[in-house]
Amino acid sequence: MATNISDRLRAGVTTRTAEETRALAAEWAAALPADATVALHGDLGSGKTTWVQGLALGFGINEPVTSPAFTIYTLHSGPERMLAHMDAYRLRSAQEAEDLLIEEFLVSPWCLAVEWPDRVPGWISRDALHVGLEIEADGRHSIRLRGR
């Protein structure tokens, strides 16, 4: 019996390269519901931005996607989907996230990908999809969808 991409991610997937990680995220992008929030958990260098680059590919976004660590968030529009990429590392509270007014720029169908969501827990929607990314001892990356 074939499993879908979300089931595979819930079971956990290991990738060997950034290209494999991007391809997996691009495949998952097609399965994401409209107006989804994706909370990305993982240490520095675990592949959070690489995962967002894959989401962008899956949404047909051709412009470069880099970490918005200094700008806090960036917006990218594809032919059918918009991607808002937020790095909450420098934020100290949910109120600081609220003050950014990012919701004002979200045009349906959108996907909001948030790196370091633990910095703004009260701001992340309850129905967010949580993705854990880890670096294995051999340099491979472990990816697991948590919840729903």
C-alpha positions, 0 to 999 in steps of 0.5 A: 500500500502506497503512503502519501508524503505526509504519512512518510514525513510523520514516519520520518525521512532521512536525506543525504543532501540539500537537494534531497531535502528541497525535493522532499519539501517541494513534494510536500508543498503540493499536499499542503492545504491552502493558507497553511502555517508550517512551524520549522523546529531545529538547531542552527544548520539543521535545514530549516531554510533549505526546507523553505527553499523546497516549499518555494520550488513546489509552489513554482517560485523561481526567485532566490529564497534565503534566510530572513534573519535580518529582515525577519520575514520575506514574501514570495509569490508563485503562479498559484501560491504565496509564501511568507518566510519568517525567521523568529529567532530575533523576536522576544515575544508573540507581541513582536510578531504581531507588531510585524503585521505579516497577516496584512500581506497574506493573500490566499492561498498562502503558506507561512513558514516560520523558523524558530517558532518556539520564540513566538509560541502564542503567535503560531496558529493552533492548526500549524503543521510542525516539522522537526529537522535534525542533523544526524552524526553522519551529516544526514538530515532527519525530517519528521512531521509532528502532529496532524 
